[in-house]
């Protein structure tokens, strides 16, 4: 992997937050941390993560259109979700 730098990524170790606790447990292993680092490096190289996100959003929007939703419907749902998250 060549030169590496250590990066701290906080994950919740609380047993009530199952997915985060699983991540914390899995990343205790140096081999798994190294593998996760290689994966993240590849994902972030050249904007690939942004491309994957844009692709996922495009697919979701296409599926919504197929089910009869308009761009206005999608925008309204996103706005309602944003408002809900703030409360």
C-alpha positions in Angstrom: 0.0 0.0 0.0 3.1 2.2 0.0 3.2 5.1 2.4 0.3 5.3 4.8 -0.9 7.8 7.4 -3.0 7.0 10.5 -6.5 8.5 10.4 -8.9 8.4 13.3 -12.5 7.6 12.5 -14.8 7.7 15.5 -17.3 4.9 15.8 -19.7 4.3 18.6 -18.7 1.5 20.9 -22.0 1.5 22.8 -23.8 -1.8 22.6 -27.1 0.0 22.0 -25.8 1.2 18.6 -25.5 -2.3 17.1 -23.9 -1.4 13.7 -21.4 1.0 15.2 -20.5 -1.4 18.0 -20.0 -4.1 15.4 -17.6 -1.7 13.5 -15.7 -0.9 16.6 -15.3 -4.6 17.4 -14.3 -5.5 13.9 -11.7 -2.7 13.7 -9.9 -3.9 16.8 -8.0 -6.3 14.5 -4.9 -4.7 12.9 -5.5 -6.8 9.8 -9.1 -5.6 9.4 -8.0 -2.0 10.0 -5.5 -2.3 7.2 -8.1 -3.9 4.9 -10.6 -1.1 5.7 -7.9 1.5 5.0 -7.1 -0.1 1.6 -10.8 -0.1 0.8 -11.4 3.5 1.8 -8.3 4.6 -0.1 -9.6 3.0 -3.2 -13.1 4.3 -2.7 -11.9 7.9 -2.2 -9.3 7.9 -5.0 -10.2 10.1 -7.9 -13.7 11.1 -6.6 -15.0 7.5 -6.8 -17.1 7.8 -3.7 -18.8 10.9 -5.1 -19.4 9.0 -8.4 -20.9 6.0 -6.5 -23.2 8.3 -4.5 -24.4 10.1 -7.7 -25.0 6.8 -9.3 -27.1 5.5 -6.3 -29.1 8.7 -6.2 -29.7 8.5 -10.0 -30.9 4.9 -9.7 -33.2 5.8 -6.8 -34.7 8.7 -8.7 -35.2 6.5 -11.8 -37.0 4.0 -9.7 -39.2 6.7 -8.2 -40.1 8.0 -11.6 -40.9 4.4 -12.7 -43.3 4.2 -9.8 -45.0 7.4 -10.9 -43.3 10.0 -8.6 -42.4 13.4 -10.1 -39.3 15.5 -9.3 -41.6 17.7 -7.2 -42.8 14.6 -5.2 -39.2 13.6 -4.6 -38.2 17.1 -3.5 -41.2 17.3 -1.1 -40.2 14.0 0.4 -36.6 15.1 0.9 -37.7 18.3 2.5 -40.0 16.5 4.9 -37.2 14.2 5.8 -34.9 17.1 6.4 -37.4 18.8 8.7 -38.1 15.6 10.5 -34.3 15.1 11.2 -34.1 18.6 12.8 -36.6 17.7 15.4 
